[in-house]
Amino acid sequence: MVSNDKQKYPLLLKPVIKDYLWGGTRLKTEFGFETDKEIAAEGWMLSCHKDGTNIVDNGARRLCPLML
Protein backbone atom coordinates (compact mmCIF):
# COMPACT_ATOMS: atom_id res chain seq x y z
CA MET A 1 0.00 0.00 0.00
CA VAL A 2 1.20 3.50 -0.85
CA SER A 3 1.35 6.07 1.97
CA ASN A 4 -0.75 9.22 1.58
CA ASP A 5 2.22 11.56 1.09
CA LYS A 6 3.56 9.45 -1.79
CA GLN A 7 0.20 8.71 -3.44
CA LYS A 8 0.10 9.43 -7.16
CA TYR A 9 -2.74 11.39 -8.76
CA PRO A 10 -3.25 13.34 -11.98
CA LEU A 11 -2.38 17.03 -11.93
CA LEU A 12 -5.23 19.33 -12.87
CA LEU A 13 -4.06 22.49 -14.62
CA LYS A 14 -5.68 25.88 -15.02
CA PRO A 15 -5.55 26.75 -18.73
CA VAL A 16 -3.91 29.96 -19.88
CA ILE A 17 -6.53 32.05 -21.70
CA LYS A 18 -5.31 34.50 -24.34
CA ASP A 19 -7.45 37.47 -25.36
CA TYR A 20 -6.22 38.27 -28.86
CA LEU A 21 -8.17 40.54 -31.21
CA TRP A 22 -9.74 37.59 -33.09
CA GLY A 23 -11.17 36.07 -29.91
CA GLY A 24 -14.80 35.66 -28.95
CA THR A 25 -16.85 34.17 -26.13
CA ARG A 26 -17.32 30.54 -27.24
CA LEU A 27 -14.48 29.19 -25.06
CA LYS A 28 -16.36 30.59 -22.07
CA THR A 29 -19.98 30.01 -23.10
CA GLU A 30 -19.76 26.67 -24.94
CA PHE A 31 -16.74 25.03 -23.30
CA GLY A 32 -16.93 26.45 -19.77
CA PHE A 33 -13.52 28.09 -19.52
CA GLU A 34 -13.34 30.51 -16.61
CA THR A 35 -11.69 33.87 -17.19
CA ASP A 36 -12.23 37.49 -16.24
CA LYS A 37 -11.30 38.58 -19.78
CA GLU A 38 -14.09 39.77 -22.10
CA ILE A 39 -12.85 37.75 -25.06
CA ALA A 40 -11.01 34.45 -25.17
CA ALA A 41 -9.14 33.69 -28.39
CA GLU A 42 -7.07 30.70 -27.26
CA GLY A 43 -6.83 28.32 -24.33
CA TRP A 44 -3.41 26.82 -23.64
CA MET A 45 -4.10 23.53 -21.88
CA LEU A 46 -0.46 22.54 -21.29
CA SER A 47 2.07 25.33 -21.41
CA CYS A 48 5.43 26.29 -19.94
CA HIS A 49 5.78 29.21 -22.36
CA LYS A 50 7.23 32.53 -21.19
CA ASP A 51 3.95 34.21 -22.22
CA GLY A 52 1.77 31.86 -20.19
CA THR A 53 2.51 28.97 -17.85
CA ASN A 54 -0.21 26.74 -16.45
CA ILE A 55 -0.89 26.72 -12.71
CA VAL A 56 -1.50 23.43 -10.87
CA ASP A 57 -5.08 23.36 -9.56
CA ASN A 58 -4.98 20.42 -7.10
CA GLY A 59 -2.89 18.46 -4.64
CA ALA A 60 0.24 19.41 -2.77
CA ARG A 61 1.47 21.63 -5.61
CA ARG A 62 -1.79 23.59 -5.92
CA LEU A 63 -1.20 27.18 -7.10
CA CYS A 64 2.37 26.37 -8.20
CA PRO A 65 3.41 27.08 -11.81
CA LEU A 66 3.94 24.08 -14.04
CA MET A 67 7.64 23.52 -14.66
CA LEU A 68 9.05 20.82 -16.90
Backbone as a chain_set.jsonl record, in Angstrom:
{"seq": "MVSNDKQKYPLLLKPVIKDYLWGGTRLKTEFGFETDKEIAAEGWMLSCHKDGTNIVDNGARRLCPLML", "coords": {"N": [[0.831, -1.187, 0.0], [0.447, 2.261, -0.729], [1.721, 5.098, 0.933], [-0.036, 8.06, 2.099], [1.341, 10.514, 1.587], [2.91, 9.924, -0.563], [1.247, 9.183, -2.547], [0.079, 8.798, -5.847], [-1.448, 10.924, -8.273], [-3.451, 12.467, -10.824], [-2.397, 15.591, -12.186], [-4.257, 18.523, -12.149], [-4.69, 21.213, -14.288], [-4.847, 24.767, -14.578], [-6.023, 26.353, -17.4], [-4.268, 28.569, -19.633], [-5.6, 31.494, -20.719], [-5.862, 33.348, -23.618], [-6.368, 36.589, -24.894], [-6.617, 37.602, -27.623], [-7.158, 39.785, -30.483], [-8.817, 38.472, -32.363], [-10.463, 36.909, -30.864], [-13.357, 35.532, -29.123], [-16.368, 34.626, -27.435], [-16.953, 31.956, -27.189], [-15.25, 29.985, -26.027], [-15.705, 30.414, -23.366], [-18.57, 30.377, -23.098], [-19.507, 28.035, -24.46], [-17.678, 26.009, -23.848], [-17.013, 26.273, -21.208], [-14.774, 27.551, -20.029], [-13.142, 29.393, -17.514], [-12.639, 32.781, -17.045], [-11.658, 36.166, -16.455], [-11.485, 37.841, -18.528], [-12.866, 39.674, -21.292], [-12.954, 38.68, -23.942], [-11.965, 35.545, -25.356], [-9.523, 34.148, -27.053], [-7.755, 31.985, -27.342], [-7.039, 28.917, -25.635], [-4.605, 27.669, -23.658], [-3.801, 24.562, -22.866], [-1.721, 23.007, -21.862], [1.126, 24.327, -20.94], [4.338, 25.765, -20.765], [5.304, 28.116, -21.519], [6.951, 31.291, -21.926], [5.137, 33.353, -22.15], [2.897, 32.486, -20.887], [2.218, 30.274, -18.435], [0.915, 27.268, -17.205], [-0.971, 26.81, -14.167], [-0.927, 24.68, -11.389], [-3.808, 23.027, -10.202], [-4.623, 21.413, -8.113], [-3.961, 19.172, -5.323], [-0.785, 18.734, -3.559], [0.858, 20.55, -4.818], [-0.74, 22.656, -5.514], [-1.583, 25.781, -6.906], [0.984, 26.282, -7.734], [3.3, 27.116, -10.342], [3.485, 25.318, -13.442], [6.259, 23.423, -14.199], [8.575, 22.098, -16.361]], "CA": [[0.0, 0.0, 0.0], [1.202, 3.504, -0.846], [1.351, 6.066, 1.968], [-0.748, 9.223, 1.579], [2.223, 11.563, 1.093], [3.558, 9.449, -1.795], [0.198, 8.714, -3.441], [0.096, 9.428, -7.162], [-2.737, 11.388, -8.755], [-3.25, 13.344, -11.983], [-2.384, 17.027, -11.931], [-5.234, 19.33, -12.866], [-4.055, 22.486, -14.621], [-5.683, 25.884, -15.022], [-5.553, 26.749, -18.725], [-3.906, 29.963, -19.879], [-6.534, 32.049, -21.699], [-5.314, 34.497, -24.342], [-7.45, 37.466, -25.365], [-6.218, 38.273, -28.863], [-8.172, 40.535, -31.208], [-9.744, 37.593, -33.093], [-11.174, 36.068, -29.913], [-14.797, 35.662, -28.949], [-16.85, 34.167, -26.134], [-17.324, 30.535, -27.236], [-14.485, 29.186, -25.059], [-16.362, 30.591, -22.071], [-19.982, 30.005, -23.1], [-19.764, 26.67, -24.936], [-16.74, 25.029, -23.304], [-16.926, 26.452, -19.769], [-13.52, 28.091, -19.516], [-13.342, 30.512, -16.606], [-11.688, 33.872, -17.192], [-12.233, 37.488, -16.236], [-11.305, 38.583, -19.779], [-14.089, 39.772, -22.102], [-12.852, 37.75, -25.063], [-11.014, 34.45, -25.169], [-9.144, 33.685, -28.385], [-7.072, 30.695, -27.258], [-6.834, 28.317, -24.328], [-3.409, 26.819, -23.644], [-4.097, 23.526, -21.879], [-0.461, 22.539, -21.29], [2.07, 25.333, -21.408], [5.431, 26.294, -19.942], [5.779, 29.213, -22.365], [7.233, 32.526, -21.189], [3.953, 34.21, -22.216], [1.772, 31.86, -20.189], [2.506, 28.969, -17.85], [-0.215, 26.736, -16.449], [-0.891, 26.72, -12.714], [-1.497, 23.432, -10.872], [-5.082, 23.356, -9.561], [-4.985, 20.421, -7.097], [-2.891, 18.462, -4.641], [0.242, 19.409, -2.765], [1.47, 21.626, -5.607], [-1.79, 23.593, -5.922], [-1.201, 27.18, -7.1], [2.369, 26.374, -8.203], [3.41, 27.084, -11.806], [3.945, 24.08, -14.044], [7.643, 23.518, -14.662], [9.054, 20.823, -16.903]], "C": [[0.876, 1.251, 0.0], [0.758, 4.46, 0.25], [0.762, 7.321, 1.334], [0.166, 10.285, 0.995], [2.936, 11.164, -0.198], [2.534, 9.0, -2.829], [0.223, 9.505, -4.746], [-1.315, 9.797, -7.579], [-2.479, 12.293, -9.959], [-3.239, 14.813, -11.547], [-3.464, 17.686, -12.769], [-4.614, 20.703, -13.072], [-5.093, 23.527, -14.99], [-5.171, 26.305, -16.388], [-5.195, 28.233, -18.762], [-4.836, 30.454, -20.991], [-5.925, 33.302, -22.302], [-6.45, 35.288, -24.968], [-7.032, 38.287, -26.591], [-7.419, 38.901, -29.562], [-9.225, 39.637, -31.858], [-10.564, 36.701, -32.155], [-12.664, 36.348, -29.869], [-15.188, 35.184, -27.558], [-17.13, 32.668, -26.09], [-16.521, 29.667, -26.272], [-15.124, 29.269, -23.68], [-17.785, 30.027, -22.084], [-20.233, 28.554, -23.483], [-18.878, 25.608, -24.291], [-16.457, 25.222, -21.819], [-15.615, 26.95, -19.212], [-13.798, 29.316, -18.661], [-12.235, 31.534, -16.793], [-12.401, 35.189, -16.919], [-12.09, 38.372, -17.48], [-12.6, 38.58, -20.584], [-14.095, 38.78, -23.251], [-11.791, 36.694, -24.764], [-10.711, 33.851, -26.539], [-8.542, 32.28, -28.365], [-7.046, 30.23, -25.813], [-5.641, 27.378, -24.41], [-3.581, 25.81, -22.514], [-2.858, 22.998, -21.174], [0.631, 23.453, -21.809], [3.094, 25.687, -20.333], [6.077, 27.458, -20.686], [5.999, 30.47, -21.529], [6.038, 33.478, -21.182], [2.728, 33.604, -21.543], [2.106, 30.462, -19.734], [1.295, 28.522, -17.05], [0.087, 26.718, -14.954], [-1.574, 25.42, -12.293], [-2.719, 23.784, -10.023], [-5.52, 22.322, -8.518], [-3.738, 19.874, -6.417], [-1.904, 19.342, -3.892], [0.888, 20.582, -3.507], [0.446, 22.637, -6.12], [-1.254, 25.025, -5.877], [0.264, 27.364, -7.477], [2.378, 26.376, -9.735], [3.937, 25.728, -12.277], [5.359, 24.295, -14.564], [8.082, 22.15, -15.145], [10.53, 20.719, -16.776]], "O": [[1.919, 1.288, 0.653], [-0.44, 4.625, 0.481], [1.027, 7.614, 0.168], [-0.193, 10.909, -0.004], [3.517, 12.025, -0.859], [2.91, 8.487, -3.883], [0.37, 10.727, -4.744], [-2.267, 9.077, -7.28], [-1.38, 12.833, -10.093], [-3.984, 15.213, -10.652], [-3.569, 17.431, -13.968], [-4.072, 21.29, -12.135], [-6.095, 23.217, -15.634], [-3.981, 26.591, -16.525], [-5.75, 29.04, -18.017], [-4.851, 29.886, -22.083], [-5.518, 34.212, -21.579], [-7.39, 34.708, -25.512], [-7.093, 39.517, -26.579], [-8.565, 38.573, -29.254], [-10.401, 39.999, -31.9], [-11.289, 35.824, -32.624], [-13.159, 37.282, -30.499], [-14.415, 35.324, -26.611], [-17.514, 32.155, -25.039], [-17.06, 28.694, -25.744], [-15.089, 28.305, -22.916], [-18.163, 29.28, -21.181], [-21.091, 27.903, -22.887], [-19.269, 24.445, -24.195], [-15.736, 24.422, -21.224], [-15.361, 26.788, -18.018], [-14.596, 30.175, -19.037], [-11.051, 31.21, -16.712], [-13.608, 35.305, -17.129], [-12.528, 39.522, -17.478], [-13.346, 37.601, -20.564], [-15.101, 38.119, -23.511], [-10.846, 36.935, -24.012], [-11.535, 33.14, -27.113], [-8.792, 31.481, -29.267], [-7.032, 31.039, -24.885], [-5.67, 26.398, -25.154], [-3.513, 26.17, -21.339], [-2.93, 22.585, -20.016], [1.019, 23.371, -22.975], [2.761, 25.879, -19.164], [7.26, 27.744, -20.499], [5.306, 30.685, -20.535], [5.937, 34.325, -20.295], [1.635, 34.164, -21.628], [2.262, 29.559, -20.556], [0.714, 29.308, -16.302], [1.241, 26.625, -14.535], [-2.659, 25.095, -12.775], [-2.678, 24.719, -9.223], [-6.671, 22.347, -8.081], [-2.614, 20.086, -6.873], [-2.153, 20.519, -3.63], [1.407, 21.503, -2.877], [0.729, 23.389, -7.052], [-0.567, 25.42, -4.935], [0.742, 28.497, -7.535], [1.552, 25.709, -10.357], [4.731, 25.082, -11.593], [5.617, 25.253, -15.292], [7.972, 21.161, -14.421], [11.115, 19.714, -17.18]]}, "num_chains": 1, "name": "protein.A"}
